[in-house]
Structure formats: structure tokens, C-alpha cells
Amino acid sequence: MRYVILGTAGHIDHGKSSLVKALTGIDPDRLKEEKERGITIDIGFADLAYPDDDLTVGIVDVPGHEKLISNMLAGAGGIDMVLMVIAADEGIMPQSREHLAICDLLNIQSGLIAVTKSDLVEKDWLSLVADEISSFVKGTFLEHAPIVTVSARTGDNLDLLKKEIRDRALTITPKTSGGLFRLPIDRVFTLKGFGTVITGTAISGTIAADAPLEILPRGITTKVRGLHSHGKAITRAYAGQRVAINLQGVEKDDLRRGDIAVAPSSFTPTKSLDLSLDLLKDVPPLKNRSLVHFYTGTSETVARVILYEHEELKAGEHCFCQFRLQDPVIAMAGDRYIIRRFSPLQTLGGGEVLDPAPGRRRRKDGIQDLITYKTGQLGQKIGLKIEKAGPSGISRPAITGWINADLPAIQQALKALEQTGEVIRHEDILIHVHAFELINSKVQDLVRAFHKEHPLKPGMAKEEVRAHLNMDAKLFNFLLASLKDVIADKDLLRLKTFKVALSGAAEAHKTKIFELLTKGEFQPPTKQEMAETLKMDQKQITDILTILAKERGVVRISESIYLSASAYDRMISLLRAFFSGKPELTVAEFRDLLNTSRKFALPFLEHLDAAKVTLRLGDVRKFMLKGDPRF
């Protein structure tokens, strides 16, 4: 089954709703006030079925009054084709022009024109009206559209109009059911025995009964209790259908028109958008930082316009810009939008969302990026977005929720980017090769600066480097494995070419420290005592001791105590000899064995316990050593 959405357009009292009722038998005016006043106030709905063609045309009837354009826009966002309605007795009127401009800005590609109330005028007049309409639509998407004169009262040419609608609808490219599910909400109501129901046009993806659903930007998670489309219960809804969704566990007052029902965990609300903007002809200039009314989908909010490379945009001109919104919206790259003057209300222009999650951008920078987002191929757009994410990368789900495209096409584009080496993937995180190279450069710079400041230290702590880069730990460790010219040595990073190089003075200090430890044997001087003896800073002592430990000339016992390697080996030999004759060792026996004091015996034993040379059982130790304790 094919589903196409047709929207009406035209001036107030030109017979849009009467025509819809005559075509479908359904009165789209559902409100009491609409019936009493005889005008359409809010959007209404009907459908026209063509069983032989497996085609259903959903009809969205919009109000024609200039003060109800916001309601018209809420219905126009999901339409595939437009039925421009012009009354024969009045001809082109202001909202005829505004509605056509809006449809053009929304990039609607197909439609037809109905000249209503044909029974009220002479045939010669109808010919004049048709000529006027041809001039009116010249240069727009309706330039070559059929013009059908029709009367809802007499039924004249209704069958011809139905045929023209079918013929046009069959040429429409269906909305993508391969994308993520999105349904901008245009109505919220309750039904006795069912609860809260939302309606809208599914603009992408599919949804099934019992499926989870998220309502944004409110952040409400719910479940589909039931689905209806064109008056029938269904088990699955597809892009292009008018859909009513019965929600589980949600109150009517929690929702409103402008919210959007989406696939869970796929979208992030945004208050900043990069866009392309086209101003209509014959509108006032738009100054940088102006406030406007912003419409996308069924949502409406206020936006401040930041013009790139312009201080003022004149009628008929095009530019790139950023909108900073008063309220969050859900948008994808490729979505269309409309703006209206803040006061008095007047449609100014519209265009395409290029980046619904832009980073900070100076007004005169990065225009080439926006040109790529506007004109590039899908893979180019995605590659650029990943590059702009920087060293932290971007998740695959974030990419699929960023651009309005079929999921298989997105996956194919990502696969191609990975195959060419432009993008590197770790689990679900995508990093651009340029960002990867920048990380490598930054890590080298950090480690190089560390070596320069600390020439006696073997390397910079990994965690310190990660903190500088502000990266996720798993992603950072993945990147380290592929870094060039940087070696990871346990918890330290060093340049591949770096070696600890002691100055002549430092070499002399190293010799003196080693002599002091060798001479002290089991009563070695502490770091503080060595610093006082040698008139050195403790930090320098620590650096030299680290080098000696790495060279295996000394063994670190604790933060302040080190043993010479010869003393350490002798301690192990004495323990082996002692335990060959006795099964247990007390602290006092250990102290006497080494001819040292309790001050040293206790930290020695704690070190031996930690190294699994000895095992403490209450007040005694047992010998556990197998092999060399230093390895």
C-alpha cells in the first residue's frame, strides 16, 4: 500500500473544507466553533482511497485565515503534495500567495490547483481566472500543475479532480520507512476506554503495536497500546501515513502539539541549529540578531537569528545562519523550516536544517562546512560531522539521529568511510582520522614537554595525559594502542626516542646515593636523610632513586625507604637459611636476623608480605617464596 499526504492551501472562504468533504464524504471541520462560524480554525483530516492502485491519500485541511498561519504550518510539515484552492469568484488573494510561498519554502515538489465555486461565475470568467492563476504560479513548483475547475455544491468535475489527485499521488516518492521513526504530534486527546491518543503524520520509519516510544522534548518514555490509520486499527504504521497512537501511562495534559513521538534513545533535543535561509521577495530586510517565530514539524518557538557573513539579509537573498531557540526542538539535517516576522506576524522565509547540533562557530568562519552540509553527498556530510566531533568522537546512534536518511544508506556511508581510513571506529564510537592525528600530536607535545621538565622521570602518567585530553578512558586506551612515536610502559607514557639522561652532577649524585644505601645495608638512610646529607631536593632524590630501581640497583621498600640490591639479595638469603630450620618467624627474630631496628624491620616485613615472600599469620610469618622476588 502506498501512502501519500495531500495538504490543502488557499485563502479563507475559498471552499477548501467543502471541497474535501465533497471528495471524501468526511467533514474535516471537527470543532463546534468551526461549524458555527463556517470557517476552518484548526487543521482537519480526511482520506481518499484508490483500492485499484493500492493507494491511500491522506488529506490535511488547513485554515486559510492570516491569523491562523501557525495552525496551517502545523499541518503543512508532513505533506507530499498540495491542493491549491482558489475561488472562481475572488481569484488570487493574500493567503493564496502566502500559502504558496510556504509550500515552496517547505520544498514540496508536487501539486495541483482547484478552482472552486465554478457554479457561481460564467465560463468566460473561469477562463480569465485560469489565466491569472497560470501567471501566479509561474516559476513555482505548481507552474505545470493541472488546473481543475470544480464545484463542491453541484459535484461538477469532482471525478476529474479525484483522477488528477491519483495521477499526481502515484508519482510521489514515498517517505522513507528505512529511517528512524518520527511523528510530529498535531493533536492530543482522550478516548473513553483507551486513554491518551496522539495523531500526526509519520515522516519517517515504522512503528508497531507494543513498541516502546519516547515523547520529546519532554523526555517521556511510553509504549504503543494501539495504532489506527484512516479509521482502521493496524498493527504497524509506516512513514507517509496519518497515524493515531494510543499511549500507555501518559496523561493528556503531559503532551501538546509540537511534541514529537520518536524511536527511543535516538534523538537529542536542541536549542541551536545551523541552517540555510532563503528570504521571500517583497519582505522586510532581516537584521543580524533579530527575533523571529520558528516552525519545524508541528513545533513553534522563538529564535534569535545569527547571520553568518551578513549584518542584514535583504528580500530574495540567501545565506547561512544559526538559530538560537527559546525552546528545544527535535530536528535532523535535511529537515525544512519556516520563519515568520516576530511582530507583526508575516512569513519571511525558510530553508533547510544543515546541522541540528552545531558546535561553537564564529560568524565569519566555517562557511565551507555549511556548504558541504548543504550540497555534499551523504558520506561527505557524515564524514564532516565526525571530524567536527573532535578527539572525543561521536557515537553511531548519534549519527543516525543527526541526519534524515535511510539507516541502510547511513550504515553504507559509514562502512565506506572506515574502509578508506577516513574514520576509525572503536565499538560504537567514531573518530575522524584528522582528529586521531591531532590526538597523536597533542600526546607527543604533552609527553615531550613532560620530559623536558622532568628529565629524570621515565615517563608521564597516562591518567594525567587523559585528563589533559578530557577523553573517555576506554576510548583513550584504544587510541594509545595505535599512537605513533609514543610508548606505553605500564601506567606511564614516554616518547620512543626518550632515555633518561643524567647530567654530570646528577650522575655524581646517583653514585653518592647508591653508596649511602650500600653502606647503610639494613639500616639505610631515608629519602629525607639523604636529601639533608647531600643538600639536594627530595624530588631530585626520588627521580634518581626511580632510575636506580629501574636499573635494578636498588629495591623500593616504601615511599621513603630503599634497599641496595645487594642488601635485598642478602636479606632473602638469610630468610631462606632461617626457614630451612624453623617454620615460623617473629618480628624480633627478623630484627635480630638482619641486625637492624624495629623501625626498619616492620616496613621490610610489610614489603615481603606484599611481595608474597612471607605470609603473616597473627604475630608470625611463614616463608612463601618461589623464585626471585624481584621478578
LUMTOR-35826 format. One record per residue: residue in one letter; x, y, z of N, C-alpha, C in turn. Coordinates in steps of 0.1 Angstrom, whole numbers, plus 5000, padded with zeros to 4 digits. Example, Ala and Ser with C-alpha at 12.3 -4.5 7.8 and 13.67 -1.06 7.14 Angstrom:
<atoms>
A513249435078512349555078513249675078 S512849785071513749895071512950005079 
</atoms>
This chain:
<atoms>
M500849885000500050005000500950125000 R500650224991501250354991500550454999 Y501250535006500550645014501150775010 V500250865007500651005003499851105011 I500451205015499751315023499551435013 L498351475012497951595004497451705014 G498051825012497551935021496852035012 T495852095018495152205011495852335014 A495652435005496252565007495352665000 G495352785006494452884999493852985009 H493253085004492753195012491453145020 I491153215030489953185038488653205029 D487753115031486453115025486553085010 H487653015006487752974992487252834989 G486652775000486052644999486852525000 K487952535008488852415009488152305017 S487552335028486952225036485752165029 S484952255022483752195015484252105003 L485352144997485852054986486351924992 V487051925003487451805009486251715013 K485251775018484051695022483351635009 A483351714999482751664986483551554980 L484851554981485751454976485751324984 T485651334997485851225006484651175014 G483651265015482451245024482751265038 I483951315041484351345055484451495057 D483851545068483951685071485151705079 P486151775074487451805082487251905093 D486151985092485952075103485252005115 R486051975125485551895136485151975149 L485552095149485352185161483952245160 K483252255172481952325172482052465167 E483052535171483252675167483352685151 E484052585145484252585131482852575124 K482052485129480752465123479852585125 E479952645137479052765140479452885131 R480752905129481253025122481453005107 G481452875103481652845089483052865084 I484052875093485452885088486252775095 T487352735089488352645094489252715104 I489352665116490152735126491452645129 D491252515129492452425131492552325120 I493652255119493852165109492852045110 G492351995099491351885099491951775090 F491251655090491851545083490751465076 A491051405065490251315058491151225049 D490551135042491351045034490551005021 L491350975011490750944998491450814994 A490650704992491250574989491150544974 Y492150484969492150434955492550284956 P491550194959491950054961492549984949 D492150024937492749954925494249984923 D494750094929496150134929496850114942 D496250044951496850024965497350154970 L496550264969496950394972495950464982 T496450524992495550605001496150745002 V495350834999495850975000495251035013 G496051065023495651135035495551285032 I494451345036494251485034494351565047 V495251665047495351765058494751895053 D493651935059492952055055493352165065 V493952275060494452385068493652505068 P493652585079492852715079493452815069 G492652905064493152995054493253135060 H492853165072492853295078494353335081 E494653465078496053505080496453495095 K495553505104495853495119496053345123 L495753255114495853115117496953045110 I497953125105499053065097499852965106 S499952985119500652895128500052755127 N498652755127497952625126498152565112 M498152645102498452595089499752535088 L500852595094502152535094502252405101 A501452395112501452265119500952155111 G500152185101499652075092500452055079 A501252165076501852155063503252085063 G503752065075505152005076505251865070 G504251785070504351645066503751615052 I503351715045502651685033503551665021 D503151575012503851535000503451624988 M502251664987501751734976500651834981 V500451934973499452044978498352054968 L497152074973496052114965495752264968 M496152344958495952494960494552524955 V493752584965492352604962492152754961 I491652794949491352934946489952954941 A489153034948487753054945487653134932 A486753084923486553144910486053284911 D485253314922484653444923485553554929 E486653504935487553604941488953604935 G489453494930490753484924491853484934 I493053534930494253524939494053624950 M494253574962494153664974495353654983 P495553734993496753735001497253605006 Q496253525012496753395017497053295006 S496453314994496853234983498353244981 R498853374981500253404979501053344991 E500653375003501453335014501553175015 H500453115013500452965014501352905003 L501252964991502152914980503652934984 A503953044989505353074993505752975004 I504952945014505252855024505552715018 C504652665009504852535003506152534995 D506452644988507752644981508952634991 L508852715002509952705012510052565018 L508952495019508952365025509452255015 N509752305003510352224992509352114988 I508052144988507052054983507152054968 Q507251944962507551934947506451914938 S505251874944504151834935502851894940 G501951914931500551954935499751984923 L498552034926497552074915496652184921 I495952244912495152364915493652334913 A492852364923491452354921490852494921 V490052524911489352654910487952624915 T487652664927486352624933485252724930 K484052684934482852774932482652814917 S482952714909482752734894481352764890 D480452714899478952734896478552884898 L479452964904478953104907479453204896 V480153164886480653254876480453204862 E480553294853480453254839481653184833 K481553104823482653034817483753124812 D483353234807484453334802485253384814 W484553404826485253444838486253334842 L485853214842486653094846487953094837 S487853134824489053134816489953244820 L489453354824490253464829490953434842 V490253364851490853324864491953224861 A491753134852492753034849494053104843 D493853204835495053274830495753344842 E494953404851495553474862496353374871 I495853254873496453154881497753114874 S497753094861498953054854500153154856 S499753284856500753384858501253374873 F500253354882500553354896501553234900 V501453124894502253004898503552994889 K503753084880504853074871506153084879 G507152994877508352994884508252924897 T507152864901507052784913506852634909 F506752554920506552404917505252374911 L504252474911502952454905502852504891 E504052544885503952604872503252514861 H503552384862502952294852501852204858 A501352244869500352164876498952184869 P498152074868496852084862495952184870 I495152254863494152344869492752284866 V492052254877490752184875489652274881 T488752314873487552394878486552294884 V486052334895485252234903484152304911 S483152234914482052294923481752184933 A481952214946481652124957480052114958 R479352224954477952224956477252134945 T477652144932477052074922477751944919 G478951924923479751804920480451804907 D480351924900481051934887482551914888 N483051824880484451784878485051724891 L484251684900484851614912485651484908 D485051404899485651284895486951314888 L487051424880488251464873489251504883 L488951574893489851614903490451494911 K489551394914489951274921491051204912 K490751204899491751134890493051204889 E492951334889494251414889495051394902 I494351394913494951364926495651234926 R494951124921495550994920496750994911 D496651054899497851054890499051124896 R498751234903499951304909500451224921 A499551164928500051084940500950974936 L500650904925501350794921502750824916 T503050954914504350994910505251034922 I504651044934505351094946506250984951 T507551024954508450924960508050914975 P507750784979507350774993508350815003 K507850865015508750895026509450765030 T510650795036511550675039511050605051 S510750475049510450385060511650325066 G512850345059514050285064514850375074 G514250495077514850585087514350555101 L514750645110514250635124512850685125 F512050625133510650665134510550805140 R509750895133509451025138507951065135 L507251115144505851155142505651285150 P505751405143505351525150503951525154 I503651565166502251555171501551675167 D500351655161499451775158498151775166 R497851665172496651655181496851565193 V496351605204496351525216494951525222 F494451405225493051395230492951265238 T491851245245491551125252490251055246 L490250925247489150845243488750765254 K487450755258486950675269487350535266 G487950465276488350325275489650305269 F490250415263491550405257492650485263 G492250605268493250695274493750795264 T494950835265495550945257495950895243 V495550975233495850945219496551065213 I497551035205498251145197498051115183 T498051215174497951195160499051285153 G499351235141500351315133500651235120 T501451295112501951225100503251165103 A503451035101504750975103505651015092 I506651095095507551145085508751055081 S509050955090510050855086509850735095 G510450625090510450505099509150425100 T509150335109507950255111507850235126 I506550205131506350175145505250065146 A505449975156504549865157503749875171 A502649805171501949795184502849735195 D502749785207503549735218505049785218 A505349865208506749905207507050025217 P508250035222508550155231508550275223 L508350385229508250515223508750625232 E509350735227509750845235509150975230 I508651055239508051185235509051295239 L509551365229510451465231509851605227 P510351715232511551725241511251705256 R510051645259509651635273510351515280 G510951425272511651315278510751205284 I509551195279508551095284508750965277 T509050855284509050725278507750655280 T507250585269505950525270505950405261 K504750355258504650235249503350245241 V503450185229502250195220501250095224 R500050145228498950045232498250005220 G498050095210497350065198497650165187 L497350125175497550215163496350215154 H496050335149494950355139495450435128 S494950415116495350495104494050495095 H493650615092492450635083491250555088 G491050565102489850495107489950355109 K491150285107491250145108492350105118 A492050005126493149955135494249885127 I495449915130496549845123497649795133 T498449705129499549655138500849725136 R501049795125502249865122501949985113 A502650095116502450215109503750255101 Y503550315090504750345081504850495078 A506050535074506250675070505250705059 G504650825060503650875050502250855054 Q502050775065500650755069500250865080 R498950895079498350965091498150855101 V498650885114498650775124498050835137 A497250755143496750785157497450675166 I498050725177498750625186498150645200 N497650525205497150525218498350495227 L498650585237499850575245499550515259 Q500550445264500350375277500950465288 G500150495298500650555310501050705309 V500450775299500750915297499450995298 E499451105306498251185307498251295296 K497051325291496851425280497451555284 D497451595296497951725300499551725299 D500151615298501551605298502151635284 L501251635274501651645260500951775253 R501551815242500951925234501451915220 R500651985211501151995197502552055197 G503352005189504752045188505751945194 D505251865203506051755208506151655196 I507151555198507351465187507551325193 A506851225187507051085191508151015183 V509150955189510250905182510750775187 A511550705180512250585184513050625196 P513050545207513750575220515250585218 S515850675226517350685227517950715213 S517250785204517850815191518050965188 F517351055196517451195193517751275205 T518351385203518651475214518051615211 P517251665220516651805218517751905216 T517552005208518552105206517952245207 K518752345211518352485211519152565202 S519952505193520852575184520952495171 L520752565160520752495147521552585137 D522352515128522952585117522052555105 L521752655096520752645086521152725073 S520552685062520552775051519152845051 L519152975047517953055048517753135035 D516553125030516153205018515053295022 L515253425020514153525023513253535010 L511953555013510953575002511253714996 K510653724984510653854978509653944985 D509854074984508854174990508654155005 V509754125012509654115027510654215032 P510454265045511454355051512854285052 P513954365052515254305055515254245069 L516154135070516354065082517654105088 K517754165099518954215105519554105114 N520854105115521554005124521054025138 R520853915145520353905159518853945161 S518153945149516753965150516053845157 L514853875163514053765168512953735157 V512753605156511653555146510953445152 H509753415147509053285150509553175141 F509853065147510552955140509552835140 Y509352765129508452655128509152535121 T509152425127509552295120508652185125 G508352095116507351985120506052055125 T505652025137504452085143504852185154 S506152205156506652285167506752435163 E506652515173506752665171507452725183 T508552805180509152875191509753005186 V510453075195511053195191512553175189 A513153235179514553215176515253345174 R516553355179517353465175518253425164 V518253515153518953475141520353535141 I521353445140522753485139523153465124 L523253575117523653575103525153555101 Y525553455093526953435090527353525078 E528353605080528953695069527953805065 H526953825072526053935069525654015082 E525354145080524754225091523254235088 E522854215075521454225071521254145059 L520154075058519753995047518554065040 K518654095027517554165020516654065013 A515454115010514454025003515053954991 G514753824990515153744979516553694980 E517253724991518653684992518753555000 H519953494999520253365006521453375015 C521453305026522653305034522653185043 F523753165050523853065061523753135074 C523153065084522953135097522853025108 Q522753075120522552995131521353055139 F520352965143519253005151519452955165 R519353045175519353005189517953015194 L517452905199515952885201515652915216 Q514452965218513952985231513552845238 D513052755230512652625235513352515226 P513652405232514252295225513352235214 V513952185203513152115193513951995189 I513251905182513851785176513951815161 A515151805156515351835141516551745137 M516551715124517651645117518151725105 A519351705102519951765090519051715078 G518651815070517751785059516351825061 D515951855074514551905076514352045071 R513152075068512752205064512152285075 Y512152425074511652505084511152635078 I510352705085509752835081510052935092 I510253065089510353175099509353285095 R508753345106507853455104508353575112 R508053685108508453805115507953805129 F508753865139508353855153507053935155 S507054055150505854145151505954255141 P504954285133503754205131504054075124 L503153975126503453845120503353845105 Q504353795099504453795084505553685081 T505153595071506153495067507253565059 L508553535064509753595059510453505050 G510553375053511353285045511453155052 G512453075048512652945054513852875047 G514052745049515152675043515352545049 E516552505049516952365053517852365066 V517552275075518452255086519652175081 L520852235084522152175079522852095090 D522752145103523352085114522552115126 P521852015131520952035143521752035156 A523052005156523852005168525152075165 P525152195162526452265158527352295170 G528652295167529552345177529652495177 R530452555185530652695185531352735172 R530852845166531352885153531353035153 R532453095149532553245147531853275134 R531253395134530353435123531053435109 K532353455109532953455096533853335093 D533653225101534453105099533452995096 G534052895089533352765088532252765078 I532152865069531152865059531252745049 Q532552705046532752595038532152465043 D532152455057531552335063530052335060 L529452455060527952455058527652435043 I528552475035528352445020528352295018 T529352225025529352075024528052015029 Y527652065041526352015046525152035037 K525252145029524152185020524252105007 T525452085002525552034988526251894987 G526851854998527751734997526851604997 Q527551494993526951364993526851315008 L526051215010525751165024527051135031 G527951065025529251025031530051145035 Q530051255026530751375029530251445041 K528951455042528251515053528551445066 I528451315066528751235078530151245082 G531051235072532551245075532851375081 L532251485076532551615082532051625096 K530851575099530251575112531151505122 I531651385118532551315127533851385129 E534351455119535551535120535351645130 K534251715130533951825138533751785153 A533451655155533251605169534651605176 G535751605169537051615176537551485182 P538451495191539051375197538151285205 S537051345210536151255217535251175208 G535251205195534451125186532951145188 I532251065180530751075181530250925180 S529150895186528650765186527850735173 R527750615169526950575157525550615159 P524850585171523450625173523350775171 A524350855175524251005174524151045159 I524950975151524951005137523650965130 T523050855134521750815128520650905132 G520750965144519751065148520051205144 W521151225136521551355132521051395118 I521051295109520751325095519551245090 N518651305083517451245078517751165066 A517951035068518350945057517950805061 D517950715051517650575054518850515062 L518550435072519550375080520550285072 P520050205063521050135055521950225047 A521450335042522350435035523450495044 I522950525057523950575066524950475070 Q524550345072525550245075526450215064 Q526050225051526850205040527850315039 A527450445042528350555041529450545052 L529050495064530050485075531050375071 K530550265066531350155062532450205052 A532050285042532950335032533950425038 L533550505048534450595055535550515063 E535150405068536050325076537050255066 Q536550205055537350135046538450225039 T538150345037539150445032540050495042 G539750465055540650515066540350655070 E539250715065538950845069538350855083 V537650745087537050725100537650605107 I537950615120538350505128537250475138 R536950345139535850305149536350225160 H535850265172536150175184534750155191 E534350025190533049985195532050075188 D531250165195530250245188530750385186 I531950415189532550555188533250565175 L532950675168533650705155534550825156 I535750815152536750925153537350955139 H537351075135537951115122539451095123 V540051055111541551035111542251165114 H541651285110542351415113542351435129 A541251405135541251415150542251315156 F542351195150543251095156544651145154 E545051205143546351265141546651375151 L545551455153545651565162545951515176 I545251415180545451355194546951305195 N547351235184548751185184549751305186 S549451415179550351525180550251585194 K549051595200548951655213549551575224 V549451435223550051345232551551365231 Q552151365219553551385218554051515224 D553251625222553651755227553551755243 L552551685248552451675263553651605269 V553951485263554951395268556351465266 R556551525254557751595252558051705262 A557051785265557151895275557451835289 F556851715292557051655305558451615306 H559051545295560451505295561351625297 K561051735291561851855292561851905307 E560751905313560551955327561051855337 H560951725334561351615343562251515336 P563551555333564451475325564851345332 L564651335346565051215353563851125355 K562651165351561551075352561350985340 P560950865341560950775329559750805320 G558750875325557550905317556450975324 M555451015316554351095322553150995324 A552451015335551350925339550250935329 K549750815325548750805315547450885319 E547050875331545950945336546051105335 E547251145337547551295335547351335321 V547851255312547651285297546151275294 R545451175298544051165295543251285301 A543651325313542951445318543151565310 H544351585304544551695295543651695283 L543451575278542651555266541151545268 N540851525281539451515285538751405277 M539251285277538751175269538251065278 D537250985273536750865279537950765281 A537950695292539150605295539250495284 K538150425281538150315271538650365257 L538150485253538550535240540050575241 F540450635252541850675253542750555252 N542450455259543350335259543350275245 F542250275238542150225224543150315215 L543050445217543950525209545450515212 L545750485224547150465228547750355221 A546950245218547550135212547950165197 S547450275192547850305178548650425176 L549050485188549850615187551250585181 K551650685173552950685167553950755177 D555150695177556250765184556050785199 V555050715205554850725219554750585225 I555450555235555450415241554750415254 A553850315256553150305268553850195277 D554350235288555150145297554350145310 K553550045312552650025323551750155324 D551850225335551050345337551650475332 L552750465325553550585320553550585305 L553650705300553950725286555250805284 R555950755273557250825270557450825255 L558150925250558550925236559450805233 K559250745221560050635217561550665218 T561950785215563350825214563950865228 F563050875238563450925251564250825259 K565350875265566050795275566450885286 V566350845298566850925310568350955308 A568651075307570051115305570451205317 L571351155325571751235337572851325333 S572851445339573951535337575151485346 G576251555344577451515352577151525367 A576551635371576251655385575251545390 A574251515382573251415385573851275386 E574851245377575551115378576351105391 A576951215395577651215407576751195419 H575551255419574551235430574051095430 K573951035418573450895417574450805424 T575750825421576750745427576750755442 K576650885447576650905462575450845469 I574250855462573050785468573250635469 F573750575458574050435458575050395469 E576050475471577050445481576450455495 L575550555497574950575510574050445513 L573250405503572450285506573250155508 T574250145500575150025501575750025515 K576250135519576850145532575850125544 G574650175542573650155553573150015554 E573249935544572749805543571349795549 F571149725561569749705566569249825575 Q570149925576569650055582569950175573 P569350165561569650265551569150405555 P569750515550569150645552567850665544 T566950735550565650765543565950865532 K564950895524565050995514565351135520 Q564651165531564851295537566251305543 E566751195549568151195554569151215543 M568951145531569851155520569851305515 A568651365514568551495509569251595518 E569251575531569951655541571451635540 T571851515538573251485537573851535524 L573151525513573751565500573351705496 K572551775505572051905502571251915488 M570351815487569551805475568051815478 D567251855468565851855469565351705469 Q564351675478563751545478563251495465 K562751585457562251555444563351495435 Q564551555436565651505428566051375433 I566051355446566451225452565451115447 T564151155447563151055442563351015427 D563651115419563951085405565150995403 I566151015410567350935409567150795414 L566450785425566050655431565150575421 T564250645414563450575404564350515393 I565350595389566250545378567050425384 L567550435396568350325402567450195403 A566150215407565250105408564950035394 K564850125384564650065371565849995366 E567050045370568249975366568549855375 R567649835385567749725395568949735404 G569449855406570549875415570049895429 V568749935431568149945444566749885443 V566149855455564749805456563949895465 R562749935459561850025467561149945478 I561349985490560649915501559349995505 S559450125506558250205509558550345502 E557650435505557850575499559150635503 S559650605515560850675520562050585522 I561850455520562950355523563250275511 Y564550275507565050195496566250105502 L566449985496567549905499568449885487 S569749875489570549845478570249695473 A570449665461570149535455570949425463 S572149455466572949365473572449335487 A571949435494571349415507570049335506 Y569349365496568049295494568249145491 D569249115483569548975480570048905492 R570848975501571348915513570248885523 M569248985523568048965532567348835528 I567148815515566348695510567148565514 S568548575512569348455516569248425530 L569348525539569248505553567848445557 L566848485550565448425553565448285548 R565948255537566048115532566748025543 A567848075547568647995557567847975570 F567148085575566448075587565247975586 F564447985575563347905574563647755571 S564947735567565347595565565347515578 G565447595589565547535602564347555611 K563547655608562347685616561147725607 P559947685611558747705602558247855603 E558547925614557948045617558948155621 L558648285618559548395621558748505628 T559248555640558648665647559348795642 V558748905646559349035642560749045649 A560849005662562049015669563148935663 E562748815659563748725652564248785639 F563348845632563648905619564649025622 R564349105632565149225635566549175639 D566649075647567949025651568748955639 L567948895630568548825618569248925609 L568649045608569249145600570149245607 N570149225621570949315629570549465626 T569149485627568649615624567749655635 S566949765634566049815644564649785640 R563649795649562249775646561749875636 K562349995636562050105626562150055612 F563149965609563349915596562649775594 A562749695605562249555604560749555599 L559949645605558449645602558249675587 P558749785582558549815567559049705558 F560249645562560849535555559849415554 L559249385565558349275566557049305558 E556549425559555349465551555549455536 H556749495532557149475518557249325514 L557849245523557949105520556549035519 D555649085528554249025528553649065515 A553749185510553149235498553749165486 A555049135487555649065475555448915476 K554648865486554448725488555648645490 V556748705496557848635501557548565514 T556848645523556348585536554848595536 L554248525545552848525548552648555563 R551948655566551748685580550548605586 L550748545597549748465604549748515619 G548948615622548948665635550248745638 D551048695647552348765651553548705644 V553348605636554448535630554348535615 R555448495608555448485593555948345589 K555348305578555848185571556448215558 F557348135553558148155541557348105529 M557048195519556248155507556948165494 L558248205494558948245482559248125473 K558948145460559348055450559948145438 G561148125436561848215426562448335431 D562748435422563348555426562348665429 P562248725441561148815445561248945436 R562348975430562349105422561849085408 F561448965404560948935391559448885392 
</atoms>
